[in-house]
């Protein structure tokens, strides 16, 4: 009986501690005034967050325009932040839960263009410039259609697409603290990943290089095909709500960002060209399977060779992003 009472007391103390910690988590509403065009340690933090805290904020579009059409930042993927996460140290993993990534206006812009990596040179000769094309959203912001352009689109009068909002940019201060890395680049720190799964309901894992991490977000996309082959997605402004956590060092070693949702685990790789980026993505996924699913390297060959999927997320920027992913329904069969 005494042992039972002791067990009950331990359980009650644990529940009380858990409720106390939850009560300490803060919810912040942050209205950005200044936007930055690079990932860096230099800017002063706009908020200091603790693990478990939630932030409700917004971003402006890639050209610097907000939800009201007012230009509030320079073009080139202006970023909201940076947010300092208390307790984050070099070697840790920053965990960002994207609770809401949603549209806050009724239009977006993209380019009338193909990037050089996406088509042969004889096609590229037709594009001396890349004028912007406006797309308008329907009333409930679920679909969009091209509205106007330099050229007429007689065959697209009834063409529309389903919207799937996501963040093009999410990243922390890079390892080299001396230099700012412009926000159209990407790397181990995250950055301009332009991966369409960085959306509501996804969890992003980023390596931490400096105390406090310094998290930035931006570059809202209403929808984008894989690769961002026009050089722009449907660029727009966003409402974003996220929460943060920390995985302490050695728990989940990380060389490149990872993304997880209810369907997939997804490992990114970044390099100058696709073959090398694909190798980084594969290695990132192997590490994940070995660490979290306790697979040997030889077991990983059997799981990945039968079940892996690749996405070319970004080819328009100086670096390319390839994602290696596996469905969780497959991983559920692992002991």
C-alpha positions, -999 to +999 in steps of 0.1 A: +000+000+000+028+024+009+045+017-024+013+025-043+009+057-024+044+067-032+038+060-069+007+081-068+026+110-052+053+108-079+027+108-107+009+138-091+042+157-087+051+150-124+017+162-136+019+193-114+054+201-127+042+196-163+012+220-158+035+245-142+059+244-171+030+248-196+017+278-176+051+294-180+051+292-218+044+327-233+024+336-263+038+366-282+021+388-308+049+405-328+043+432-353+075+437-373+087+472-380+121+465-396+130+437-421+164+423-429+178+409-462+203+385-447+210+358-421+234+372-396+243+377-359+244+415-363+207+426-360+194+431-325+168+404-315+132+414-318+121+389-292+137+366-266+118+332-266+120+303-243+113+267-254+076+262-256+069+298-264+046+307-293+048+337-317+022+352-339+036+375-365+037+383-402+060+385-432+061+408-463+066+396-498+099+390-517+097+425-532+092+442-498+054+448-499+031+441-469-005+428-467-018+464-475+004+468-506+028+492-488+065+488-494+081+483-460+114+466-469+140+462-497+134+436-524+152+403-522+134+382-496+131+406-466+130+386-433+111+389-401+132+385-370+157+377-356+142+358-326+166+347-299+158+313-283+171+312-247+191+281-239+200+273-275+237+266-278+261+256-306+256+220-315+219+220-304+190+215-328+164+242-330+129+229-335+103+251-351+066+240-351+047+259-378+013+261-364-001+285-390+012+297-424-016+315-441-023+342-467-032+377-456-039+394-489-057+385-522-029+385-547+006+375-555+033+380-582+055+356-601+079+359-631+073+353-668+105+334-671+124+301-670+157+298-650+188+285-668+190+252-650+154+243-660+154+244-698+178+242-728+197+273-740+176+277-771+145+282-749+163+306-727+170+329-757+133+338-757+136+354-722+156+387-723+138+399-691+115+385-665+084+407-661+062+402-631+028+386-636+000+393-611-022+364-598-054+370-580-069+347-554-106+337-551-127+349-522-117+322-497-080+322-508-079+286-519-073+291-557-055+316-579-054+326-616-031+348-637-045+383-639-023+403-662+011+402-679+032+417-707+019+389-730-017+378-734-026+343-723-055+333-745-054+297-735-053+303-698-086+322-694-100+293-674-067+281-659-063+283-621-043+265-594-049+253-559-030+274-533-006+258-508+010+285-487+045+280-473+076+299-462+104+302-487+129+313-460+135+299-426+170+299-410+193+308-382+225+328-380+251+309-400+283+294-386+306+321-400+296+350-378+318+376-396+296+378-427+260+383-435+246+357-459+220+373-482+185+359-479+184+343-514+211+318-504+207+286-485+230+262-466+233+241-434+217+270-415+185+268-436+178+300-455+160+303-488+151+266-490+120+272-512+107+238-501+069+236-503+066+214-472+077+243-449+040+249-442+013+248-416+016+216-396+053+209-404+082+208-380+115+222-390+148+211-375+178+235-378+213+232-365+224+259-340+257+276-345+256+304-320+241+310-285+204+319-290+204+306-326+188+339-340+159+326-361+146+345-392+115+337-414+102+352-446+096+349-484+059+338-483+048+317-512+011+311-521+021+281-542+052+269-561+061+240-584+092+220-575+124+239-583+109+274-585+117+273-622+103+308-630+128+323-605+099+333-583+070+314-567+036+331-563+052+357-540+030+372-513+028+382-476+018+359-448+005+354-413+027+330-394+023+314-360+051+292-347+064+277-315+100+267-306+118+239-288+154+228-284+170+193-288+202+194-268+235+186-284+243+150-293+206+141-293+201+146-331+233+156-349+225+177-379+244+189-409+215+202-430+179+211-422+152+185-417+114+188-421+087+165-407+050+164-411+022+138-405+032+119-437+070+121-442+103+126-427+123+148-451+161+155-452+175+184-472+208+187-490+223+219-504+251+223-529+261+241-561+246+214-584+220+187-581+242+156-579+261+168-549+229+182-532+213+148-537+242+131-520+239+155-490+202+148-488+207+110-488+234+112-462+211+134-440+184+108-443+208+079-435+219+098-404+183+103-393+174+066-399+205+054-380+200+078-350+162+077-346+153+043-360+185+025-349+191+010-384+225-003-394+240+012-426+231-021-443+195-020-431+193+015-444+201+003-479+170-019-479+147+007-465+158+036-487+163+017-519+127+005-518+109+035-503+129+068-508+114+097-527+134+128-540+122+163-545+142+190-563+130+219-541+151+247-555+172+252-587+167+290-593+193+302-568+231+300-566+227+267-547+202+240-553+181+221-527+173+185-530+151+167-504+152+129-496+121+117-479+103+086-467+067+080-457+061+074-421+037+045-429+069+027-442+089+036-411+062+023-388+071-012-400+106-009-385+111-026-351 
